[in-house]
Amino acid sequence: MSAKPTEHAAADIVVAGHICLDVIPSIAGAKPASGLGDLLVPGKLVEVGPAVLSTGGSVSNTGLSLHRLGFPVKLMGKVGDDPFGDLIRKKLREHGERLADGMIVASGETSSYSVVISPPGVDRIFLHATGANDTFAAADVPADSLRGAKAFHFGYPPLMRRMYEDGGAELESLLAKAKAEGLTVSLDLARPDPESPAGRADWRAILARVLPLADVFLPSFEEILYMLRPDRYRELVELHGTSELLAYADGPLLGSLSEELLSMGAAIVGLKLGEFGFYLRTTADAGRLGGMGACAPAGEKLAKWLDRELLAPCYEVEVAGTTGAGDCTIAGFLGGLLRGLDPEDALLAAVGAGACNVERADAVSGVRSWDEIRERIASGWRSSERVPSLPGWSRVSEGGSGSGIREKRRSN
């Protein structure tokens, strides 16, 4: 049985979904000769240093990024009544005294956690327990917890069993509740293990069911390629020997994927492209765009958002780590919607927040205030030239000095 979250002052945006505790032991020394197989030997004692404890998941990464940007935010994740749950709420309160007030505490359940094994020079391995995320349900977000907000963001349903079971019925119910309150609804994904129950779910059918209720859909390229084009995904993985496929995205494939997602009912599709930037596609249906809820563009703004296809490259920075970069990019984009920006400026806010994130090794401490990021952009922050192949696209001048935004022009 879940406890009701404590009520507090209304926020601009409610961020709900997956949350966990990350336990990251420091592992010093040289790169293992045979990778992790040389390190994780049965019976071997491996000395490690102090562990870093931090919150992870969409609620933490996107929610705390919005908080650091300066937006009033309410966090709604689900934890157990156990020491890890206590620690998750304590870590949230370190960022703001009221930030744990909306958390749901489930009696008798265990909290989600990950053990991140990251030796020098070797790809990380995650040991993850989904915990109370698996029982998160629409009933955990009562309607009165949404009132007064303008937007509702939900993240990582593939890591939350109730959200993908029964063809996504619970996810549909949750998003419908937020829409009924007049909020602009956004949805983010996570890439599941292909061999897991989530990986075997019919994601095309789930998305067709829920995207009419998701005004803004913000997956990564690899997540949506896996879900909509599983044969193409497997073909590319086998051909290139890796599941990291961002280098193989191009304009025609991005356009095809986004076209299908818009036809399923989304009003705005944003695809995270890692070091290649952030892609945006919007509907040509003025009624759907204008019906997005409290953050819908109106008047002259509506025309600026209608039927657009844009890509913003990343800003150039010294990269310290990429943990949470996609979640922070989402926070910047949602901030742009909350502020009523044009699409070009919302894109720049997105890649600006993401760039600040990667200047620090952790998920959120690099994110600056909204005004600081906007000032950095206005000062001529240099954009990367690394973008996907975009045949037929052109560079646009809007969006500030050195923005580097590309657009595929519509013939209408």
PyMOL commands that set and color helices and strands:
alter all, ss='L'
color gray80, all
select helices_A, chain A and resi 36-39+58-69+83-93+131-135+138-140+143-145+157-159+161-180+203-213+221-228+230-240+246-248+251-264+274-276+286-290+300-305+325-338+343-358+370-378
alter helices_A, ss='H'
color red, helices_A
select strands_A, chain A and resi 13-17+20-25+51-56+73-76+78-80+104-106+113-117+125-129+151-155+184-188+216-217+268-272+278-282+309-312+394-395+406-407
alter strands_A, ss='S'
color yellow, strands_A
deselect
rebuild
show_as cartoon
